[in-house]
Amino acid sequence: MSSERLVAQVTAGPGGVMTDDVGVITGDLTVATIALPGNSRARIHVQYTGAEEWYVLTGSPVGIPAGGLGALHDAVLERVRGGGAAEAPHD
């Protein structure tokens, strides 16, 4: 597994984010964007900040853009802040 992993805490906008595991989650979240082996795709996980369980953000995994993992992570955080049952950016 790749060791490249970016993590940030963020408050979800109204309507939260959509997960594959439990549907919509809202509030203060921790987001992890993790490069997969080969570094061309990344998986995005979210959790309630301070919780132990992680959930897969719907639409993940996604391709890593030319701007790199940081650009993808920033795009995910922007979507989370926007809420509206946000999903992972599309390839």
NUVO-920500 format. One record per residue: residue in one letter; x, y, z of N, C-alpha, C, O in turn. Coordinates in nm, 3 decimals. Each point is the difference from the previous one (the first is absolute). Layout:
BEGIN
REC,A,X,Y,Z,X,Y,Z,X,Y,Z,X,Y,Z
...
//
This chain:
BEGIN
REC,M,0.085,-0.118,0.000,-0.085,0.118,0.000,0.089,0.123,0.000,0.105,0.002,0.065
REC,S,-0.146,0.100,-0.138,0.074,0.124,-0.007,-0.005,0.070,0.135,-0.098,-0.011,0.074
REC,S,0.205,0.082,-0.043,0.003,0.071,0.127,-0.047,0.145,-0.014,-0.012,0.071,0.099
REC,E,-0.015,-0.027,-0.223,-0.043,0.139,-0.017,-0.145,0.014,0.042,-0.090,-0.062,-0.057
REC,R,0.069,0.146,0.158,-0.132,0.015,0.060,-0.012,0.142,0.052,0.085,0.046,0.076
REC,L,-0.191,0.022,-0.115,-0.025,0.136,0.048,-0.126,-0.003,0.085,-0.100,-0.062,-0.038
REC,V,0.104,0.129,0.153,-0.112,-0.002,0.094,-0.030,0.143,0.045,0.092,0.078,0.026
REC,A,-0.220,-0.044,-0.017,-0.041,0.132,0.048,-0.135,-0.011,0.071,-0.081,-0.088,-0.028
REC,Q,0.061,0.180,0.122,-0.129,0.011,0.066,-0.078,0.114,-0.065,0.056,0.104,-0.032
REC,V,-0.186,-0.126,0.014,-0.084,0.096,-0.070,-0.143,-0.016,0.050,-0.040,-0.109,0.042
REC,T,-0.036,0.216,-0.048,-0.142,-0.007,0.033,-0.078,-0.012,-0.130,0.015,0.083,-0.089
REC,A,-0.097,-0.185,0.079,-0.081,-0.020,-0.120,-0.106,0.108,-0.011,-0.059,0.042,0.099
REC,G,0.037,0.001,-0.223,-0.106,0.098,-0.025,-0.137,-0.065,0.015,-0.009,-0.121,0.022
REC,P,-0.098,0.200,-0.033,-0.136,-0.053,0.014,-0.023,-0.118,-0.095,0.028,0.009,-0.120
REC,G,-0.078,-0.117,0.173,-0.026,-0.120,-0.080,0.114,-0.100,0.005,-0.013,-0.111,-0.051
REC,G,0.126,0.149,0.111,0.109,-0.092,0.025,0.062,-0.065,-0.122,-0.001,0.056,-0.110
REC,V,0.055,-0.175,0.132,0.065,-0.079,-0.105,-0.063,-0.138,-0.008,-0.051,-0.052,0.099
REC,M,0.056,-0.007,-0.219,-0.057,-0.132,-0.022,0.109,-0.106,0.012,0.107,0.013,-0.060
REC,T,-0.134,-0.116,0.139,0.093,-0.111,0.014,-0.063,-0.128,-0.053,-0.122,-0.014,-0.003
REC,D,0.208,-0.078,-0.040,-0.049,-0.131,-0.045,-0.051,-0.083,0.116,-0.086,-0.086,-0.017
REC,D,0.140,0.113,0.136,-0.024,-0.088,0.115,-0.126,0.032,0.078,-0.075,-0.090,0.037
REC,V,0.050,0.220,-0.011,-0.111,0.037,0.089,-0.086,0.113,-0.055,-0.081,0.057,0.073
REC,G,0.098,-0.024,-0.200,-0.077,0.111,-0.056,0.062,0.134,0.038,0.122,0.011,0.009
REC,V,-0.206,0.089,0.012,0.048,0.136,0.026,0.050,0.014,0.144,-0.064,-0.046,0.095
REC,I,0.180,0.111,-0.082,0.047,0.039,0.133,0.024,0.151,-0.003,0.032,0.057,-0.104
REC,T,-0.047,0.006,0.221,0.008,0.145,0.009,0.086,0.040,0.120,0.041,-0.084,0.079
REC,G,-0.014,0.212,-0.068,0.070,0.053,0.116,0.150,0.009,-0.020,0.048,0.016,-0.112
REC,D,0.026,-0.026,0.223,0.145,0.009,-0.004,0.058,-0.134,-0.043,-0.020,-0.102,0.066
REC,L,0.091,0.104,-0.179,0.051,-0.122,-0.060,0.151,0.006,-0.018,0.059,0.107,-0.009
REC,T,0.002,-0.223,0.006,0.139,-0.015,-0.039,0.000,-0.070,-0.134,-0.067,-0.101,-0.018
REC,V,0.143,0.156,-0.077,0.007,-0.053,-0.136,0.141,-0.048,-0.026,0.097,0.072,0.027
REC,A,-0.084,-0.194,-0.079,0.130,-0.055,-0.037,-0.002,-0.035,-0.149,-0.088,-0.072,-0.046
REC,T,0.185,0.125,-0.027,0.016,-0.030,-0.142,0.128,-0.082,-0.011,0.108,0.048,0.033
REC,I,-0.120,-0.172,-0.080,0.109,-0.097,0.005,0.033,-0.051,-0.139,-0.084,-0.057,-0.068
REC,A,0.210,0.078,0.026,0.044,-0.050,-0.130,0.004,-0.152,0.004,0.051,-0.059,0.095
REC,L,-0.104,-0.004,-0.199,0.002,-0.146,-0.011,0.129,-0.043,-0.069,0.066,0.082,-0.064
REC,P,-0.030,-0.208,0.075,0.121,-0.048,-0.068,0.000,0.041,-0.147,-0.102,-0.010,-0.068
REC,G,0.216,0.056,0.020,0.011,0.048,-0.136,-0.015,0.152,-0.009,0.040,0.061,-0.098
REC,N,-0.099,-0.002,0.204,-0.016,0.145,0.012,-0.076,0.067,-0.114,0.022,0.118,-0.027
REC,S,-0.113,-0.191,-0.040,-0.082,0.065,-0.102,-0.144,0.019,0.048,-0.077,0.075,-0.061
REC,R,0.041,-0.143,0.169,-0.135,0.011,0.057,0.011,0.017,0.151,0.100,-0.036,0.061
REC,A,-0.206,0.091,-0.004,-0.003,0.021,0.145,-0.136,-0.039,0.056,-0.103,0.014,-0.067
REC,R,0.104,-0.062,0.189,-0.123,-0.031,0.072,-0.021,0.112,0.102,0.095,0.051,0.059
REC,I,-0.221,-0.015,-0.039,-0.034,0.107,0.094,-0.088,-0.056,0.110,-0.104,-0.061,-0.025
REC,H,0.149,0.082,0.148,-0.074,-0.046,0.118,-0.039,0.120,0.084,0.071,0.101,0.004
REC,V,-0.185,-0.112,0.064,-0.044,0.105,0.091,-0.043,-0.065,0.131,-0.041,-0.116,0.003
REC,Q,0.051,0.193,0.103,-0.047,-0.046,0.131,-0.048,0.121,0.078,0.040,0.113,-0.027
REC,Y,-0.127,-0.140,0.126,-0.032,0.105,0.095,0.128,0.027,0.077,0.064,-0.093,0.049
REC,T,-0.024,0.219,-0.038,0.123,0.034,0.069,-0.002,-0.057,0.141,-0.094,0.021,0.077
REC,G,0.200,-0.095,-0.044,0.012,-0.062,0.131,-0.053,-0.142,0.007,0.022,-0.069,0.099
REC,A,-0.091,0.024,-0.203,-0.055,-0.136,-0.001,0.106,-0.098,-0.051,0.105,0.041,-0.049
REC,E,-0.133,-0.169,0.062,0.092,-0.103,-0.047,-0.036,-0.051,-0.139,0.089,-0.039,-0.076
REC,E,-0.218,0.039,0.042,-0.043,-0.058,-0.127,0.020,0.097,-0.116,-0.032,0.118,0.009
REC,W,0.086,-0.172,-0.119,0.016,0.075,-0.124,-0.101,-0.052,-0.101,-0.036,-0.118,0.001
REC,Y,-0.012,0.208,-0.089,-0.095,-0.035,-0.104,0.057,0.042,-0.136,0.073,0.099,-0.009
REC,V,-0.108,-0.173,-0.095,0.045,0.033,-0.135,-0.091,0.108,-0.058,-0.122,-0.016,-0.001
REC,L,0.181,0.125,-0.046,-0.076,0.105,-0.065,-0.052,-0.053,-0.133,0.077,-0.054,-0.080
REC,T,-0.207,0.067,0.055,-0.059,-0.049,-0.124,0.073,0.058,-0.120,0.029,0.119,-0.005
REC,G,-0.001,-0.205,-0.093,0.073,0.039,-0.119,0.148,-0.031,0.006,0.072,0.013,-0.099
REC,S,-0.026,-0.053,0.217,0.141,-0.035,0.021,0.018,-0.149,-0.033,-0.090,-0.079,0.027
REC,P,0.204,0.039,-0.084,0.120,0.077,-0.029,-0.014,0.081,-0.129,-0.086,-0.026,-0.085
REC,V,0.173,0.126,0.074,0.002,0.088,-0.117,0.143,0.016,-0.050,0.096,-0.029,0.071
REC,G,-0.085,0.075,-0.195,0.132,0.027,-0.057,0.063,0.121,0.066,-0.069,0.095,0.037
REC,I,0.200,-0.099,-0.022,0.073,0.115,0.053,0.028,0.094,-0.118,0.058,-0.042,-0.100
REC,P,-0.098,0.169,0.111,0.018,0.094,-0.111,0.147,0.038,-0.020,0.086,-0.034,0.081
REC,A,-0.061,0.105,-0.189,0.137,0.043,-0.031,0.061,0.081,0.115,0.121,-0.001,0.019
REC,G,-0.203,0.072,0.057,0.047,0.080,0.113,0.045,-0.081,0.119,0.056,0.055,0.096
REC,G,-0.079,-0.187,-0.099,0.046,-0.088,0.107,-0.103,-0.024,0.108,-0.114,0.048,-0.005
REC,L,0.157,-0.125,0.105,-0.088,-0.040,0.110,-0.049,0.122,0.077,-0.115,0.003,0.044
REC,G,0.200,0.098,-0.028,-0.040,0.121,0.072,-0.115,0.072,-0.068,-0.091,0.049,0.067
REC,A,0.095,-0.043,-0.199,-0.108,0.065,-0.075,-0.131,-0.076,0.017,-0.106,0.060,0.016
REC,L,0.114,-0.193,-0.018,-0.119,-0.082,0.021,-0.055,0.021,0.140,-0.120,0.019,0.017
REC,H,0.208,-0.022,0.082,-0.041,0.019,0.140,-0.070,0.135,0.017,-0.103,0.009,0.066
REC,D,0.161,0.096,-0.125,-0.061,0.133,0.009,-0.139,0.001,-0.064,-0.092,0.062,0.053
REC,A,0.077,-0.130,-0.167,-0.130,-0.007,-0.068,-0.102,-0.073,0.086,-0.117,0.039,0.005
REC,V,0.161,-0.145,0.063,-0.090,-0.075,0.088,-0.045,0.089,0.115,-0.118,0.004,0.033
REC,L,0.212,0.067,0.029,-0.034,0.086,0.113,-0.099,0.109,-0.042,-0.091,0.034,0.075
REC,E,0.109,0.020,-0.194,-0.093,0.101,-0.051,-0.140,-0.059,-0.015,-0.099,0.065,0.034
REC,R,0.091,-0.187,-0.085,-0.131,-0.066,-0.016,-0.064,-0.025,0.136,-0.120,0.021,0.017
REC,V,0.199,-0.067,0.081,-0.053,-0.026,0.134,-0.055,0.129,0.061,-0.109,0.000,0.057
REC,R,0.184,0.108,-0.069,-0.046,0.129,0.053,-0.129,0.045,-0.068,-0.082,0.069,0.061
REC,G,0.064,-0.108,-0.187,-0.121,0.037,-0.074,-0.122,-0.081,0.040,-0.113,0.046,-0.017
REC,G,0.135,-0.166,0.071,-0.110,-0.085,0.043,-0.083,-0.052,-0.117,0.053,-0.032,-0.106
REC,G,-0.184,0.024,0.128,-0.090,-0.048,-0.105,0.019,-0.146,-0.034,-0.011,-0.039,-0.116
REC,A,0.040,-0.045,0.219,0.028,-0.143,-0.021,0.116,-0.016,-0.097,-0.006,-0.080,-0.094
REC,A,0.113,0.158,0.117,0.116,0.003,-0.087,0.061,-0.139,-0.021,0.001,-0.084,0.090
REC,E,0.048,0.064,-0.210,0.069,-0.123,-0.037,0.140,0.034,-0.045,0.036,0.117,-0.011
REC,A,0.043,-0.220,-0.016,0.136,0.019,-0.050,-0.003,0.068,-0.136,-0.093,-0.021,-0.078
REC,P,0.195,0.103,0.047,0.007,0.058,-0.134,0.006,-0.111,-0.106,0.058,-0.106,0.025
REC,H,-0.119,0.129,-0.141,0.002,-0.100,-0.105,0.129,0.009,-0.077,0.059,0.107,-0.013
REC,D,-0.016,-0.222,-0.039,0.122,-0.006,-0.083,-0.015,0.088,-0.121,0.092,0.009,-0.082
//
